[in-house]
Amino acid sequence: MALGKAFCVLCGNEGELTSERLCTPCFKDRTTLSILPETIQGFRCPKCMMYLHEKRWGHHPDEEYEEGLVTESIEVHNDTEALGIGILREVMDDRNTRLSVQVSGFIGGLEFESIHSTMVRISNAVCPTCTRKAGNYFEATVQLRSSGRRLSESELKALRDTFDDYLGGIDPDPMFFINSEGDVQGGYDMVLGNKALARGWTKHLLRNFGGTSKETNSVVGRKDGEDLTRLTISYRKPAFDIGDVIRRKDKYWLIASWQKEGAIISAVERLQRTGLTWRDLEKTNVVSRVSEHIVIEVLNRDSSAAEFMDPSDWKVKAVSLPYDDDGVQSSLRIALIADEWVALPTLAGGGIGE
């Protein structure tokens, strides 16, 4: 050993040293890149097949879940840079999978690599969602009703279908489940496992169909000194749809859009809009439903009228052009009102106003 030269504090070898005054072989002997247990425990619900990962239940592909367990269980040196993990699976049976895990990275500018072999064992554990379902647990009931008339089968189906659309558009949550559902006297009931789900879906219904909702809470017990309540939301769909033609003060109006307090209606004969409350709407009559309107092809037109083929008797008839006609459109939406065909203006908007 030459005087004045740097040397490894362990073996005394001279040469390039690490920041801890160790040569490369000694530094690698004293440094462990990663540690992984020989066995990793996982949990799966036998009813819904959800996995427990990081204290949360959810649906995961088997490979993704195993990778998550490895990431959660592995211990890596704090100074590791450019960490890389490769996993090779060998399925032993439905509950056991052997993993060969290759870990690579740089510590202090030196490249390290570790090879581990571990067994992932999956045990049964019933998730909270299935526990609640088995115990007939629920937090809220949404009652689908109508104002002024009985809901038709098609209307009930349209309302029910929005639940699946709404559920597919939000972040998944295991507590967002249906306890029961079905027809009841005067409408349809949805019994749900979560109050937030019930409130969110009700807002979705109000945006799409208008109407009103009323919440009531009932106390069903106490836990940790606090009342446990169940929520009931009564949603009432208006006896109208956007596009329906109603008669008010001897004039015909189109229901243009929903507001929180009622509807915006648009005059059929001229450019005019106004608002109606739900109470005002209940005092009006529908003279032509949007489902009864038809779209016709224009055969001939002049500045005030258009000819078309009447689908009821296949005769050529004329109808006055709507006030917003652009003079070139090839089709019109018409409605039979008081035994006469009336061309309707274009209906823009829809939904609920803010």
Rosetta blueprint (number, residue, H / E / L):
1 M L
2 A L
3 L L
4 G L
5 K L
6 A L
7 F E
8 C L
9 V L
10 L L
11 C L
12 G L
13 N L
14 E E
15 G L
16 E L
17 L E
18 T L
19 S L
20 E L
21 R L
22 L L
23 C E
24 T H
25 P H
26 C H
27 F H
28 K H
29 D H
30 R H
31 T L
32 T L
33 L L
34 S E
35 I E
36 L L
37 P L
38 E L
39 T E
40 I E
41 Q E
42 G E
43 F E
44 R E
45 C L
46 P L
47 K L
48 C L
49 M L
50 M L
51 Y E
52 L E
53 H E
54 E L
55 K L
56 R E
57 W E
58 G E
59 H L
60 H L
61 P L
62 D H
63 E H
64 E H
65 Y H
66 E H
67 E H
68 G H
69 L H
70 V H
71 T H
72 E H
73 S H
74 I L
75 E E
76 V E
77 H L
78 N L
79 D L
80 T L
81 E E
82 A E
83 L E
84 G E
85 I E
86 G E
87 I E
88 L E
89 R E
90 E E
91 V E
92 M L
93 D L
94 D L
95 R L
96 N E
97 T E
98 R E
99 L E
100 S E
101 V E
102 Q E
103 V E
104 S E
105 G E
106 F E
107 I E
108 G L
109 G L
110 L E
111 E E
112 F E
113 E E
114 S E
115 I E
116 H E
117 S E
118 T E
119 M E
120 V E
121 R E
122 I E
123 S E
124 N E
125 A L
126 V L
127 C L
128 P H
129 T H
130 C H
131 T H
132 R H
133 K H
134 A H
135 G L
136 N L
137 Y L
138 F L
139 E L
140 A E
141 T E
142 V E
143 Q E
144 L E
145 R E
146 S E
147 S L
148 G L
149 R L
150 R L
151 L L
152 S L
153 E H
154 S H
155 E H
156 L H
157 K H
158 A H
159 L H
160 R H
161 D H
162 T H
163 F H
164 D H
165 D H
166 Y H
167 L H
168 G H
169 G L
170 I L
171 D L
172 P L
173 D L
174 P L
175 M L
176 F L
177 F L
178 I E
179 N E
180 S E
181 E E
182 G E
183 D E
184 V E
185 Q L
186 G L
187 G E
188 Y E
189 D E
190 M E
191 V E
192 L E
193 G L
194 N L
195 K H
196 A H
197 L H
198 A H
199 R H
200 G H
201 W H
202 T H
203 K H
204 H H
205 L H
206 L H
207 R H
208 N H
209 F H
210 G L
211 G L
212 T E
213 S E
214 K E
215 E E
216 T E
217 N E
218 S E
219 V E
220 V E
221 G E
222 R E
223 K E
224 D L
225 G L
226 E E
227 D E
228 L E
229 T E
230 R E
231 L E
232 T E
233 I E
234 S E
235 Y E
236 R E
237 K E
238 P L
239 A L
240 F L
241 D L
242 I L
243 G L
244 D L
245 V E
246 I E
247 R E
248 R E
249 K L
250 D L
251 K E
252 Y E
253 W E
254 L E
255 I E
256 A E
257 S E
258 W E
259 Q E
260 K L
261 E L
262 G E
263 A E
264 I E
265 I E
266 S E
267 A E
268 V L
269 E L
270 R L
271 L L
272 Q L
273 R E
274 T E
275 G E
276 L E
277 T E
278 W H
279 R H
280 D H
281 L H
282 E H
283 K L
284 T L
285 N E
286 V E
287 V E
288 S E
289 R L
290 V H
291 S H
292 E H
293 H L
294 I E
295 V E
296 I E
297 E E
298 V L
299 L L
300 N E
301 R E
302 D L
303 S L
304 S L
305 A E
306 A E
307 E E
308 F E
309 M E
310 D L
311 P L
312 S L
313 D L
314 W L
315 K L
316 V E
317 K E
318 A E
319 V E
320 S E
321 L L
322 P L
323 Y L
324 D L
325 D L
326 D L
327 G L
328 V L
329 Q L
330 S L
331 S E
332 L E
333 R E
334 I E
335 A E
336 L E
337 I E
338 A L
339 D L
340 E E
341 W E
342 V E
343 A E
344 L L
345 P L
346 T L
347 L L
348 A L
349 G L
350 G L
351 G L
352 I E
353 G L
354 E L
